[in-house]
Amino acid sequence: MANRRPSLSQLFLNSSPDPAEQAHQKRLRTLAKASDGKAFVLEDAPLRMMYLTPKCMQSVMHMEQPDALLCAYSQWMMGFRLFQEQPREFFLIGLGGGSLVKHILTHLPESHITALEINPDVIALRDAFALPADDARLQVIQADGASYLPVMTQQVDVIFLDAYDKQGLVPALNTAEFYRSCQQHLRPQGMLIANVWGKPSSIAHMLNSLRSQFTEVCWARSPDSYNLIVYASQQTLEQTVLQQRASRLQQIQPELPWLRIAASLDSLPSPATEQDLEMLTEKMRQLLVIDQNVPTTYAAWRSQVFARL
């Protein structure tokens, strides 16, 4: 079996970096040291990036196009529109640089977004990442999603789960009880979208836990990293319907790869037995292996970003 990536949060894993990559990594370590453990910003015009650690890029923004989705994983998270084309109420757990927030506010003008972020240092960078001030359409709250969501009173159309720690899935956000709470706070046509990385066994258990709460659980791997984007819904949609919606969205918003997203979805047919869970774990291992198309240096990743613009 091919070697598996030891950590999916580490975008560039190059055992023998060239001089340019060595210089880039040194610059990140310097910025991290100066930030004293807080999230920090790397400027490389026209890009601005947020890092949680020197090996964990959290967000990237084009300074002249602040609402553009530059990372493929964030584009894949917009796949909720294949299930719901015009949702209005959004709830995010994990703000980061606000890429999804800005994009949705621009392209879904009837939307309202509540975003939770547990880290005050991340919220403190909202101006640097051109995140609008709170208003009638946007509310940013410093809170822990594991404790906030269960006591929330309203239902929403879409829940984004984009929160993780250095080991991958946050344990408190990866329980049957938490996913049950997500399901209860979604409207009948609503869906949960999660940006996931971590051990294949942990991801397999997550998928199985979600399938016990939702009718449809499907996923796709981001093409420029080892993140898995998971979609959970009470709807069951045929591939032909997904392709029809993808074709419509491609005409409305051609900069996003709707047809590729629809074609790449894979689904879990039913809650798994122990044997099925072992097979699902093995399937995750096969997905999360070293891929020659995933960039191993900052320069290669940057080239891919501009190729998508």
Beta strands, then each sheet from edge to edge (+ up, - down):
strand 1: 40-44
strand 2: 47-53
strand 3: 56-62
strand 4: 89-93
strand 5: 112-117
strand 6: 138-142
strand 7: 156-161
strand 8: 164-165
strand 9: 168-169
strand 10: 186-196
strand 11: 216-221
strand 12: 228-233
strand 13: 266-268
sheet 1: 1+ 2- 3+
sheet 2: 6+ 5+ 4+ 7+ 10+ 12- 11+ 13-
sheet 3: 8+ 9-
end
